[in-house]
Amino acid sequence: MNKQSKLLALFLKLNKKERITGHDLAIALKALAKYEVTEGGPYYDEGKKIDLGLNILIAQFLKKQKVELPSLNKLIKQAIRKNDFTSEYFSDTDILRQLSVKLSIQEEILPKNIEDTFLKKIIKEAGNRFKTLNPEFRKMAKEAIKKTIKNNRDGQMSLMPYYFKKALGKKGQTINDNLVAKLGLANIFFWTAFIIYDDFWDEDEKALPSLLPIANLFARSYISCFDEILSTNQPFHIFFHDLMDKLDSANHWETLHCRTKVENNNFYLPKHLPNYQDYTKKFEPASGHLLGCLALMISLGFKLNQSEINNLISYFKNYLIAMQLNDDAHDLQEDLRRGHLSTVVVLFLKDWQKEYPKQKIINLKLDLKKIQQLFWFKTVKKSCRLTLAYTTKAKQALAAMSYLENPEYLAKFINISEKVAKEAGIEQQKSLDLLQAL
């Protein structure tokens, strides 16, 4: 670093801190407001110059707060394209390159990896499955699959069997890649059909009638895949169809018991809230996600009654419940608008009944401030604690899977949910700190 700058020193210091307090955030926001070129950046230094190094540090700080500014991304992308990382404060351009890679624009400069090869295998498998369809239907089916792959950035919907093969280590090397690709495609069939059906159950505007035949095609293909795989293993097929029965039963239960009336922005509190108990009913609709990995274990000689299988099921059950709790917390206001009594909506309504025992109707517009305050300052704490309880159970199940040589391939999905819950808890506390500091 060549020159001294109070603004630069501030963001160097903030970026080194593991936890940003509300007081820190207040100081940063005041500094940014003082030195912004235009609203949303980029930012001047004290000499009224737009320095790339300074703006990268600011972008890093904001990204940690889950904020991205297009103007800063644009500035950094231009530097990457021109390979010009000139800064008044940094003499080593490699430092700026490393900093920029950590930001959201990294996909422009990182190479493809082996996962892309597997995705190509999966898409090829899909082409083989769809080759007898009429051209228009075939095109829609392929587009639906590509959309699922694109929207699922962590890859679990399409690559879970691949990750499990990698987690197995040497045992996984004996598994044929074509089988893994076939199971990956089956997983995409499952999730794409799940998403389409879910839109219809939720009466979502995305529930297009033209997509329903696609969902039916994928559901049939998914079932056909597992009926064909390990065709001589009767216990596996009994387990598979029992799982599908529970899946349909859980979806039926939710449509009957997890809906309430919403009319003219008025949300009517039901007489009885659904009892999710241990949240198994939130696992069962997504339980098909585990079957690809289970099929690989069966193919290696494991038996359904073995503890290794039970631990695998427990891993999936608990991490999927944690993931659902996070999703439900994120979708609270949308679920309220639709009258959906999700896991977190139920937690919120219990808090509402304690806070406003006489108010049996919530006006989603007039009561918006009360909804946000109650959710953010009370319900979020409960939601986060609950999510972390399930990530802990998932970690315990994974630790018990001693046959895995590389468990980190599966641990990352637990870590995603754990990180989201922890960050929500930190943000909630930060908001309290910020209100006191401003």
C-alpha positions, 0 to 999 in steps of 0.5 A, a space after each residue: 500500500 503506497 498512500 495513506 487514506 482514512 477511508 481505505 484504512 476503515 474498510 481494511 479494518 472492517 474487512 478483517 473483522 469476523 463480525 460486523 456490529 451495528 455500530 460498525 455498520 453505522 460508521 461504514 454507511 456514513 462514510 459511504 454516503 459522504 464519498 459516493 460519486 452517485 447513489 450506489 457508488 462508485 466512491 471517491 477517496 479523500 482526493 476526489 479520485 475513483 480508486 479501483 483498490 478502494 472500491 474493491 475493498 468497499 465491494 468486499 465489505 458490502 458483499 459480506 453484508 449481502 449487498 451488491 452494487 451494479 456500479 461497483 461490479 461494472 467498475 471491477 469487470 472493466 478492470 478485468 477485461 482491460 487487465 488494468 488494476 492500477 491503484 493509488 494505494 496498491 502497488 501489487 496488482 496480484 492483490 487486486 486480482 485476488 480481491 476481485 476473484 472473491 466477488 460475484 464477478 468471478 464466473 467471468 475469469 474462472 475455468 470450467 470444472 469437472 462438474 460441467 462434464 457430468 452435467 453434459 452427461 446428464 443432458 445427453 441422457 435426457 436427450 436419449 430419453 426425449 428422442 421419441 417425443 414430438 419436437 415441440 414437447 421435446 424442446 419444452 422438456 429440455 428447456 425445463 431441465 436446463 432451467 432447473 440446472 441453471 437455477 440450482 447453483 449449488 448443484 445438489 438437484 442435478 449432481 447429488 449422486 456425483 457428489 456422493 460418488 466422490 464422498 465414497 472415495 475409493 469405493 466410489 471409483 468402482 461405480 460406473 459414471 453412466 449410472 451416476 449420470 442416469 441417477 443425476 437425471 432422475 434427480 432433476 426429473 424429481 425436482 423439476 416435477 416437484 417445482 411444477 406441481 408445487 406451483 399448482 398446489 400454491 396457486 402460483 402465477 407460474 403454474 402454467 397448464 402447459 407445464 403440467 404434462 412436462 411434470 407428468 412426464 418427469 414424474 413417470 420417468 423418475 419412477 421408471 428409472 428406479 423401477 429399472 435400477 436394481 430390478 431384482 432387489 425387492 427390498 429396495 423397491 418396497 422401500 422406494 414405493 413406500 417412500 413415494 406413498 409417504 411423499 404423496 400423503 404429506 403433500 395431501 396433508 399440507 393442502 388440507 391443513 396448511 391453508 387459511 383464508 386471505 381476502 382483500 389483504 386480510 389474513 384470517 387466523 385459523 382456529 387451529 394451527 397445523 402441528 408440524 411435530 418433528 417436521 418429518 412432513 416437511 422432509 417427506 415431500 422432498 424425500 425422493 432426493 435421497 434415492 440416487 445416493 441410496 441406490 448407489 449404496 445398495 449397488 455396493 452391497 449395503 442392506 436397507 436395515 444396516 445402520 449405514 443406510 439409516 445414517 444416510 437417511 437421517 443426513 438427508 432428512 435433517 439437512 432437508 428440514 433445515 433447508 426448508 426452514 430457511 426457505 420458509 423464513 425467507 418466504 414469510 410475507 409471500 406465504 402470508 399473502 397466499 394464506 399458506 401456513 408454512 413452518 415459519 408462518 406458524 411460528 410467527 402466528 404463535 408470536 402474533 397471538 401472544 402479542 395481539 391476542 384479540 386481533 384475529 385478522 391481520 391486514 397485510 398492508 396496514 399491519 405490515 410494520 407490525 408484521 416485520 417488527 414481530 418477525 424480525 425481532 422475535 420469530 427469526 430467533 426461534 427459526 434460526 435456533 430450530 434450523 441450527 438444531 436440524 443442521 446439528 442432527 445432520 452433522 451427527 448423521 454425517 459423522 456416523 457415516 464412517 465409510 465415507 472417505 470424503 464427507 466434505 462433499 456432503 457436509 457443504 449442503 449442511 453448511 449452506 443452511 447453517 450459514 444462512 441461519 447463523 447470518 440471519 441471527 447475526 443480522 437480527 442482532 446487528 439491526 438491534 445494534 444499528 438502531 441503538 447506534 444511529 
